[in-house]
Amino acid sequence: MYFFERVHPRLSTTLDCLRWIAAGMVVVSHARNMVFAGWSTLADDQHTAVKAAFYLFTAFGHQAVIVFFVLSGFLVGGSVVNDLRRQRFSFARYLVNRVSRLYVVLVPALLLGWCCDLIGSNWFNAQGVYTHAWPQLLWSMDYPVVERLSAGIAVANLFNLQTIFAPTFGSNGPLWSLANEFWYYILFPLCLAPFMRWHSWGVRGALVLIAAAVVVLIHPDILIYGAVWALGVGIRFLPRPLVPWTWASALLALVMVVISARLPHWRDGIELLADGLLALAIGNLLLTLMHHARPDVGLTGGRLHAVLADFSYSLYLLHFPLLVLLCAASQSWFGIGLSMTPSGWLPFAFMALVVVLIYAYAWLTSLVTERHTAAVREVLMRWLRLQPAVKATPQAKPVMLPGSS
């Protein structure tokens, strides 16, 4: 059976580009939702074409998460299949890789998010931002933060049980997608246990039973979006592209991002349809790049793409509590920062400043967390007395929400 094994340099650079752009889309979307009033609440004279375009092209946060799911399935899920085909898959090494990748950022993110929320709720809650009493709807945070700061909720999020047994911790609503990623990482290799011929049938049967228990445990929505993640794995089995022109596949993906953002996502059926079509478009783009991009040629600015992608996971997990704190503090001190109308230069300058500060914060934090993932992995390997893995291949490079973002 055909399987696309090696991610060539051009595709790897393209994946880096997609990662940092998707992470940026999430940050910009959340920042606009906090800083600016909702489109439907604006006066009629504010409904201009330019402002409509601004609201549209800063509304791709959810679509970016779908992109992350497809990329994660393509790389992480693909690396599992590749190791199984070569009969070198090890659950122990796999879990060490995943745990080190996740928790080197997750633990600091929970602590730093708690600090931001504690400062904000105690010093900058005069307008009720942290108690859900702000008079306008904050689309990115429609819940009382102070009710989500308990130790029990923090522990649930530490074990990626948010959206299953507990809400996301504090203001950090984007943690919902990390739970999805974590359980896809656990469930996918368990479902492939019947193909692990080096294990006895008893061991394989036990692994399948564990997979069934995981399916019962996790929330149905996680399973539904698991189909998007699995799509990323599935395209690596296709021996030829559906669309042979890279530019056409890229245009189709862009059009689907815009269409998905315009559909009424408060209707569950339409949202799932839009997400499915977007996932297919992103998968089609990857499929075209797999087979028709020149393997020896990378995108322009490959080093820049790699640098920006290297802290995209930190950016995703860290950005939201700081965003809320900056907006709440500015609203308290200067009377600006939340639910502003898009008039004049000040709201746009404020949003740009907030985004820059968030990027700087995430990058600096990543220097002492995400950048040391490999070192943490090696320490865990030594503690567990695991043999070093076979020399890594490009397809094993993880994608995080974000995945990840």
C-alpha positions as CSV (number, residue, x, y, z in Angstrom):
1,M,0.0,0.0,0.0
2,Y,1.3,3.5,-0.9
3,F,2.3,5.7,2.0
4,F,4.0,9.2,1.7
5,E,7.0,8.7,4.1
6,R,9.4,11.6,3.7
7,V,8.4,15.3,4.1
8,H,10.7,17.1,1.7
9,P,12.1,20.6,2.5
10,R,9.6,22.6,0.5
11,L,6.7,20.9,2.2
12,S,8.3,21.2,5.6
13,T,8.8,24.9,5.0
14,T,5.2,25.3,3.9
15,L,4.0,23.5,7.0
16,D,6.0,26.0,9.1
17,C,4.4,28.8,7.2
18,L,0.9,27.5,7.8
19,R,1.6,26.9,11.5
20,W,2.7,30.5,12.3
21,I,0.0,32.0,10.1
22,A,-2.7,29.9,11.8
23,A,-1.4,30.8,15.3
24,G,-1.4,34.5,14.3
25,M,-5.0,34.2,13.0
26,V,-6.1,32.9,16.4
27,V,-4.4,35.8,18.2
28,V,-5.7,38.4,15.9
29,S,-9.2,37.0,16.0
30,H,-9.3,36.9,19.8
31,A,-7.7,40.4,20.0
32,R,-10.3,41.9,17.7
33,N,-13.1,40.2,19.6
34,M,-11.9,41.8,22.9
35,V,-10.9,45.2,21.6
36,F,-13.7,45.9,19.2
37,A,-17.5,45.8,19.6
38,G,-19.3,43.1,17.7
39,W,-20.3,43.9,14.1
40,S,-24.0,43.5,14.8
41,T,-23.8,46.1,17.7
42,L,-22.3,48.8,15.5
43,A,-24.4,51.7,14.3
44,D,-25.5,51.6,10.6
45,D,-23.0,54.4,9.7
46,Q,-20.2,52.1,10.8
47,H,-21.1,49.4,8.4
48,T,-18.7,50.4,5.6
49,A,-17.0,48.1,3.1
50,V,-13.5,48.7,4.6
51,K,-14.7,47.9,8.2
52,A,-16.6,44.9,7.0
53,A,-13.4,43.6,5.4
54,F,-11.5,44.2,8.6
55,Y,-14.0,42.3,10.6
56,L,-14.0,39.4,8.1
57,F,-10.3,39.0,7.8
58,T,-9.8,39.1,11.6
59,A,-12.4,36.4,12.2
60,F,-10.5,33.3,11.2
61,G,-9.6,32.0,14.7
62,H,-11.8,28.9,14.6
63,Q,-10.7,28.1,11.0
64,A,-7.1,28.2,12.1
65,V,-7.8,25.5,14.7
66,I,-9.2,23.3,11.9
67,V,-6.0,23.9,10.0
68,F,-3.9,22.9,13.1
69,F,-5.9,19.6,13.4
70,V,-5.2,18.6,9.8
71,L,-1.5,19.5,10.1
72,S,-1.2,17.6,13.4
73,G,-2.8,14.5,11.9
74,F,-0.6,14.7,8.9
75,L,2.6,14.9,10.9
76,V,2.0,13.3,14.2
77,G,-0.4,10.6,13.0
78,G,1.7,10.1,9.9
79,S,4.8,9.5,12.0
80,V,2.9,6.8,14.0
81,V,1.9,5.0,10.8
82,N,5.4,5.3,9.4
83,D,6.9,3.7,12.5
84,L,4.3,0.9,12.5
85,R,5.1,0.1,8.8
86,R,8.8,-0.2,9.8
87,Q,7.9,-2.2,12.9
88,R,9.8,0.3,15.1
89,F,6.9,1.9,17.0
90,S,7.3,2.1,20.8
91,F,4.4,3.3,23.0
92,A,6.9,4.3,25.7
93,R,9.0,6.5,23.3
94,Y,5.9,7.9,21.6
95,L,4.4,8.9,25.0
96,V,7.6,10.5,26.1
97,N,7.7,12.5,22.9
98,R,4.2,13.7,23.2
99,V,4.3,14.4,27.0
100,S,7.5,16.4,26.7
101,R,6.1,18.4,23.8
102,L,2.8,19.1,25.5
103,Y,3.8,19.7,29.1
104,V,7.0,21.8,28.7
105,V,4.6,24.6,27.7
106,L,1.3,23.6,29.3
107,V,2.5,23.7,32.9
108,P,4.0,27.2,32.6
109,A,0.9,28.3,30.6
110,L,-1.4,27.3,33.4
111,L,0.7,29.0,36.1
112,L,1.2,32.2,34.1
113,G,-2.5,32.3,33.1
114,W,-3.5,31.9,36.7
115,C,-1.2,34.9,37.6
116,C,-2.7,37.0,34.9
117,D,-6.3,36.2,35.9
118,L,-5.5,36.7,39.6
119,I,-4.0,40.1,38.9
120,G,-6.9,41.1,36.6
121,S,-9.7,39.8,38.8
122,N,-8.3,41.6,41.9
123,W,-7.1,44.9,40.4
124,F,-8.8,45.4,37.1
125,N,-12.3,44.1,37.5
126,A,-14.2,47.3,38.1
127,Q,-16.0,46.9,34.8
128,G,-16.9,43.3,35.5
129,V,-14.7,41.8,32.8
130,Y,-13.7,38.8,35.0
131,T,-17.2,38.3,36.5
132,H,-19.0,38.4,33.1
133,A,-20.7,41.7,34.0
134,W,-19.2,43.8,31.1
135,P,-22.2,45.3,29.4
136,Q,-21.3,44.1,25.9
137,L,-20.7,40.5,24.9
138,L,-17.1,39.5,24.7
139,W,-17.3,36.9,22.0
140,S,-14.0,35.3,23.0
141,M,-14.9,35.0,26.7
142,D,-18.6,34.6,27.4
143,Y,-18.1,33.1,30.9
144,P,-17.2,34.4,34.4
145,V,-13.4,33.8,34.8
146,V,-13.5,34.0,38.6
147,E,-15.6,30.8,38.7
148,R,-12.9,28.9,36.8
149,L,-9.9,29.5,38.9
150,S,-10.3,26.6,41.4
151,A,-7.6,24.0,42.0
152,G,-9.8,21.3,40.8
153,I,-10.3,22.9,37.4
154,A,-6.6,23.5,37.2
155,V,-5.8,19.8,37.9
156,A,-8.4,18.8,35.3
157,N,-6.8,21.0,32.7
158,L,-3.3,19.6,33.7
159,F,-4.6,16.2,32.7
160,N,-6.3,17.5,29.6
161,L,-9.8,16.8,30.9
162,Q,-11.2,20.2,30.1
163,T,-14.5,20.0,28.2
164,I,-14.8,16.5,29.5
165,F,-15.1,16.8,33.3
166,A,-14.3,20.5,33.8
167,P,-14.3,23.8,31.9
168,T,-11.1,25.4,30.6
169,F,-9.0,27.0,33.3
170,G,-9.5,30.6,34.1
171,S,-9.8,32.9,31.1
172,N,-7.8,30.5,28.9
173,G,-10.7,29.2,26.7
174,P,-8.3,28.2,23.8
175,L,-7.3,25.2,26.0
176,W,-10.3,23.4,24.6
177,S,-8.4,22.3,21.5
178,L,-5.5,21.0,23.5
179,A,-7.7,18.4,25.1
180,N,-8.7,17.4,21.6
181,E,-5.1,17.0,20.5
182,F,-4.1,15.1,23.6
183,W,-6.8,12.5,23.2
184,Y,-6.1,12.1,19.5
185,Y,-2.5,11.4,20.4
186,I,-3.7,8.7,22.9
187,L,-6.5,7.2,20.8
188,F,-4.9,6.9,17.4
189,P,-2.0,4.4,18.2
190,L,-4.4,2.4,20.4
191,C,-6.8,2.0,17.5
192,L,-3.9,0.7,15.4
193,A,-3.0,-2.0,18.0
194,P,-4.3,-4.9,15.8
195,F,-1.5,-4.1,13.3
196,M,1.2,-4.4,15.9
197,R,2.2,-7.9,14.9
198,W,5.2,-8.0,17.3
199,H,2.8,-8.0,20.2
200,S,0.7,-11.0,21.2
201,W,-3.0,-11.1,20.5
202,G,-3.6,-10.7,24.2
203,V,-1.7,-7.5,24.3
204,R,-3.3,-6.2,21.2
205,G,-6.8,-7.0,22.5
206,A,-6.0,-5.2,25.8
207,L,-4.9,-2.1,23.8
208,V,-8.2,-2.2,21.8
209,L,-10.2,-2.4,25.0
210,I,-8.3,0.7,26.3
211,A,-9.1,2.5,23.1
212,A,-12.8,1.6,23.6
213,A,-12.6,3.0,27.2
214,V,-11.1,6.2,25.9
215,V,-13.9,6.6,23.4
216,V,-16.4,6.2,26.2
217,L,-14.5,8.7,28.3
218,I,-14.1,11.6,26.0
219,H,-16.7,14.1,24.9
220,P,-18.5,13.4,21.6
221,D,-17.3,16.7,20.1
222,I,-13.8,15.5,20.5
223,L,-14.5,12.4,18.5
224,I,-16.3,14.4,15.8
225,Y,-13.3,16.7,15.3
226,G,-11.1,13.6,15.4
227,A,-12.3,12.9,11.9
228,V,-10.6,16.2,10.8
229,W,-7.4,15.0,12.5
230,A,-7.6,11.6,10.9
231,L,-8.1,13.3,7.5
232,G,-4.5,14.6,7.9
233,V,-3.3,11.0,8.3
234,G,-5.4,9.7,5.5
235,I,-4.1,11.9,2.7
236,R,-0.7,10.4,3.1
237,F,-2.1,7.2,1.7
238,L,-3.2,8.8,-1.5
239,P,-0.7,8.2,-4.4
240,R,-1.8,11.1,-6.5
241,P,-3.2,14.6,-6.0
242,L,-6.9,15.5,-6.7
243,V,-5.8,18.9,-8.1
244,P,-2.5,19.0,-9.9
245,W,-1.8,22.8,-9.6
246,T,-0.5,24.1,-6.3
247,W,-1.9,27.6,-6.9
248,A,-5.4,26.2,-7.5
249,S,-5.3,24.1,-4.3
250,A,-4.0,27.1,-2.3
251,L,-6.8,29.3,-3.8
252,L,-9.4,26.7,-3.0
253,A,-8.2,26.5,0.6
254,L,-8.3,30.3,1.0
255,V,-11.8,30.5,-0.4
256,M,-12.9,27.8,2.0
257,V,-11.4,29.7,5.0
258,V,-13.5,32.8,4.0
259,I,-16.7,30.8,3.3
260,S,-16.3,29.0,6.6
261,A,-15.9,32.2,8.5
262,R,-19.1,33.7,6.8
263,L,-21.4,30.7,7.6
264,P,-23.7,30.9,10.7
265,H,-21.6,28.9,13.2
266,W,-24.3,29.0,15.9
267,R,-26.0,26.3,13.9
268,D,-24.2,23.0,14.8
269,G,-24.9,21.2,11.5
270,I,-23.7,24.1,9.4
271,E,-20.6,24.5,11.5
272,L,-19.7,20.9,11.2
273,L,-20.3,21.0,7.4
274,A,-18.1,24.2,7.1
275,D,-15.3,22.7,9.2
276,G,-15.4,19.5,7.2
277,L,-15.2,21.3,3.8
278,L,-12.4,23.4,5.1
279,A,-10.5,20.4,6.3
280,L,-10.9,18.8,2.9
281,A,-9.5,21.9,1.2
282,I,-6.5,22.0,3.5
283,G,-5.9,18.3,3.1
284,N,-6.1,18.8,-0.7
285,L,-3.5,21.5,-0.5
286,L,-1.2,19.2,1.4
287,L,-1.8,16.4,-1.0
288,T,-0.9,18.7,-4.0
289,L,2.2,19.8,-2.3
290,M,3.2,16.2,-1.5
291,H,3.2,15.2,-5.1
292,H,3.8,18.3,-7.2
293,A,6.1,20.7,-5.2
294,R,9.7,20.5,-6.1
295,P,11.4,18.6,-3.3
296,D,14.6,20.5,-3.4
297,V,13.2,24.0,-3.3
298,G,11.8,25.7,-0.2
299,L,9.6,28.8,0.1
300,T,11.2,32.1,0.3
301,G,12.2,33.1,3.8
302,G,12.3,29.5,5.1
303,R,14.4,30.5,8.1
304,L,11.9,33.1,9.1
305,H,9.0,30.6,8.8
306,A,10.9,28.2,11.0
307,V,11.6,30.8,13.7
308,L,8.0,32.0,13.8
309,A,6.6,28.4,13.8
310,D,9.0,27.4,16.6
311,F,7.0,29.3,19.3
312,S,3.6,29.0,17.7
313,Y,2.5,26.5,20.4
314,S,3.6,28.8,23.2
315,L,1.8,31.6,21.5
316,Y,-1.4,29.6,21.3
317,L,-1.4,28.5,24.9
318,L,-0.2,31.8,26.5
319,H,-1.9,34.6,24.6
320,F,-5.4,34.7,25.9
321,P,-5.0,35.4,29.7
322,L,-2.5,38.2,28.9
323,L,-4.8,39.6,26.2
324,V,-7.6,39.8,28.8
325,L,-5.4,41.4,31.4
326,L,-4.0,44.0,29.0
327,C,-7.5,45.0,27.8
328,A,-8.9,45.1,31.3
329,A,-6.0,47.1,32.7
330,S,-6.2,49.6,29.8
331,Q,-9.9,50.0,30.2
332,S,-9.5,50.6,33.9
333,W,-6.6,53.1,33.5
334,F,-7.4,54.9,30.3
335,G,-11.0,54.1,29.5
336,I,-10.1,52.2,26.3
337,G,-9.4,48.6,25.5
338,L,-12.7,46.8,25.4
339,S,-15.6,46.8,22.9
340,M,-14.5,49.9,21.1
341,T,-16.1,51.1,17.9
342,P,-13.8,51.0,14.8
343,S,-13.5,54.8,14.5
344,G,-10.3,56.7,14.2
345,W,-6.8,55.4,14.6
346,L,-6.7,54.8,18.3
347,P,-8.6,51.4,18.5
348,F,-6.5,49.9,15.7
349,A,-3.2,51.2,17.2
350,F,-4.2,49.8,20.6
351,M,-5.0,46.4,19.0
352,A,-1.7,46.3,17.1
353,L,0.2,47.2,20.3
354,V,-1.5,44.4,22.3
355,V,-0.7,41.8,19.6
356,V,2.9,42.9,19.5
357,L,3.2,42.6,23.3
358,I,1.6,39.2,23.2
359,Y,4.1,38.0,20.6
360,A,7.0,39.3,22.6
361,Y,5.7,37.7,25.8
362,A,5.1,34.3,24.0
363,W,8.6,34.4,22.3
364,L,10.4,35.3,25.5
365,T,8.6,32.6,27.5
366,S,9.3,30.0,24.8
367,L,13.0,30.7,25.2
368,V,12.9,29.0,28.7
369,T,10.1,26.5,27.9
370,E,9.4,25.3,24.3
371,R,13.0,25.7,23.2
372,H,14.1,23.1,25.7
373,T,11.6,20.4,24.7
374,A,14.4,18.2,23.3
375,A,16.4,18.4,26.6
376,V,13.3,17.5,28.6
377,R,12.7,14.6,26.3
378,E,16.2,13.3,26.8
379,V,15.9,13.5,30.6
380,L,12.7,11.5,30.5
381,M,14.3,9.0,28.2
382,R,17.1,8.5,30.7
383,W,14.8,8.2,33.7
384,L,12.8,5.6,31.9
385,R,15.9,3.9,30.6
386,L,14.6,4.0,27.0
387,Q,16.8,3.4,24.1
388,P,17.2,6.4,21.7
389,A,14.8,6.4,18.9
390,V,15.8,5.7,15.3
391,K,17.2,8.9,13.7
392,A,14.2,11.3,13.4
393,T,12.8,12.0,10.0
394,P,11.1,15.2,8.9
395,Q,7.6,13.8,9.1
396,A,8.0,13.2,12.8
397,K,8.2,17.0,13.5
398,P,5.3,17.8,15.8
399,V,2.6,20.4,15.1
400,M,1.0,22.0,18.1
401,L,-2.1,24.2,18.7
402,P,-1.7,25.2,18.5
403,G,-1.5,22.9,17.6
404,S,-0.6,23.7,17.5
405,S,-2.0,25.1,17.4
